[in-house]
Amino acid sequence: MNADQQPSIAVAALKSLLAEAPESVLVVDVRNPDEYARQHIPIAVNIPVNELQDRLAELPAGTKIVTACGSGGNRCKIGAAKLRELGFADAAFLSGGTVAWHEEQGKS
């Protein structure tokens, strides 16, 4: 698993996907519950990165999964890599993470 080579998606591209076909995308916040509680993307579900393998049943097959963390750093890259290894070929991480999402929301 090479976390640094995982595909990413920009906030604007994610917003477009969500506007066009919200049922085709699932945003998974891979941080710990306390971090998620402080600030998260409203549509994101919280599954910490270390729980992904045990909670695969919560992830719909055939859906693009976008992992998010605070700043789009290591944890969401690791989460995307783990999901790809587990058969979710379309998994990607959110570039800039939750911080970028909320900054973009402020511009709208």
Secondary structure, 3 states (H helix, E strand, C coil): CCHHHCCEECHHHHHHHHHHCHHHEEEEECCCHHHHHHCCCCCCEECCHHHCHHHHHHCCCCCEEEEECCCCCHHHHHHHHHHHHCCCCCCEEECCHHHHHHHHHHHC
